[in-house]
Amino acid sequence: MLYRGYDVRVTRQPLGDGQRRFFEGSESFSDRLALRLCDRHYFPKKEFFEALYFSRYAQRRLKRLDKEQPWVALDIACGHGLIGMLLAAYVRADRLGEVWLIDPFVPERSGELEEIFAEMSPHSAARVKRIPMRLGAWIDRVQDEPDLTERRFFWMGCHACGELSDAIMAIAIARREPFLVMPCCPNRRWKGTWPRDLSRPVEADLSSLPDLGTAMDLTRLGRAQAAGYRTFLRTIDAEISPHNRILYGEPAEWEKKTEASGDSEKKEENEGED
């Protein structure tokens, strides 16, 4: 994979001294953060680049949403939470009010990333909150608590396994809110995690298909379109992950509003808050 002119071999090995050259000489927030992570020798290189490229597309979509009130980005099954942190750093507070990291499991040493982020951008870090909760329980809260039903959420899931992607899409569509997912482990079901009324996405044996993931993702987009959503499919470099398809959807009735504000948003593309 090419990154800033370098041929980077993306593995699960941690960022360290051998990768510093990829990020040196840049003033971007993400590259300066990567250098700090290289000093710690623990953060997986694969997870860094997944988060970086997924968050870049999330930034572009968020900056095109309406400005009536700030959005709250939900990073579902967030792990270390790097995607949400990058969003908070690069999207202005008047557009993205908060980022909530939803995950019942906190990875070992994730506190080191939070510490670095808080040192580099304290104002951005103040907008990021970790909520240790499974998605099913979180959906129950969103549907039951008045202060949450009035919020506007941008639903995200990077490498959201199987039905986790479907659950994220289902609740976003039910609330007529945007979703952004990068599915993996196609057609996988984790018992007890999802809302009870969520049925299996495809009631069929698809094992004979040469690329089950692509078939499942196209099915997901078709389901969103049938619900009146405008959808997009993008990819990140397959060297980062073979599960590299990003699915985005927003209510189709937003299209004219989005196009009307598009020109005014172009100049924000490279803005960041350091």
Order of alpha helices (4+ residues) and beta strands (2+ residues): beta-beta-alpha-alpha-alpha-beta-alpha-beta-alpha-alpha-beta-alpha-alpha-beta-alpha-beta-alpha-beta-beta-alpha
